[in-house]
Amino acid sequence: MSRPLDFAATLVAWQRTHGRHDLPWQRTRDPYRVWLSEVMLQQTQVATVLPYYARFLERFPDVTALAAAPLEHVLALWSGLGYYSRARNLHRCAQAVVAGHGGAFPRTAEALAGLPGIGPSTAAAIAAFCYGERAAILDGNVKRVLTRWLAFDGDLADAEPVRNLWQRAQALLPSRDVDIYTQGLMDLGATLCTPREPRCGDCPVAHGCAARAAGDVLRYPVKSRRQRRTERRNAWLWLTHRNRVWLVQRPDRGVWAGLWSLPEFSDGVALDAAGLTWPGHVEVLPTVRHALTHFDWWLTPHRWVLPARTAAATLERIAAQLSGSAGSGRWFTRAEALAAGIPAPLRRLLGESPPSA
């Protein structure tokens, strides 16, 4: 038996017996549900995705419902899951499927990859799971499994080694049971062949793993250009009046694109200068740390409570000032804010704090 066939056959047998079988997206061949799970699982753990997946399907049971929904509703339901560009691409892709394909997903990986926001790995996963196509996926877990098993030392920060790894992955595909094999690769990476503490003693394909044979499993995958983490610090204006909070909509690009959030200032001095003539009292709350992909964001909320009897003209002046300096905004009740698309740290802040005066 050749080495590639042994790898695939062993992995398929392991998946049937030891792999995960109880995840909701494993019990369907509906491309909409598989696509939704693949997008949600990008850089996000299964335990985090499960409740979001259920709520999304309840609200948007098919691609037509998702395409017809306002983007704001999609972002609101995605709030807290992170990497919000995924939600925007999800919405764009649903509209493209409805407008260009009559609401039916294409049946090949090549055609699927032509849709907005669907990369080659996601396209291959949909094609393999739903249509049985012999298409190789290459998400983070699979890259780790294959580079270790092959002792593939190409630098995955460069395009050419990635292309080579795609070719190797395609060559390893079995002639049948591609869906089971693909799920096996994903499960192996998620449960045994983990980044820092791989359980090689339990691995079904350890006997052929070149990295294990060399005693150098943690060397793989090789990726030289790792972006250095940085820090960002801002003051957050939590402006309230009669149990309403002033939120601004963030730009369409960048962090938290399109979400509603608190106005931010470079620091507390700049925030105080902006509100020099505003009535009310200010309380500086503990700084919140929010970890993003490449930087840590330290946000210090300044809870500014405007008096209940603040004149309408004063409120209009403050709104105009903020709309000019911090982006287009409006007043939200707490319930409205929690139902909108807001970032996770703001959701925690509003949810845990008492109503304002």
Order of alpha helices (4+ residues) and beta strands (2+ residues): alpha-alpha-alpha-alpha-alpha-alpha-alpha-alpha-alpha-alpha-alpha-alpha-beta-beta-beta-beta-alpha-beta-beta-beta-alpha-beta-alpha-alpha
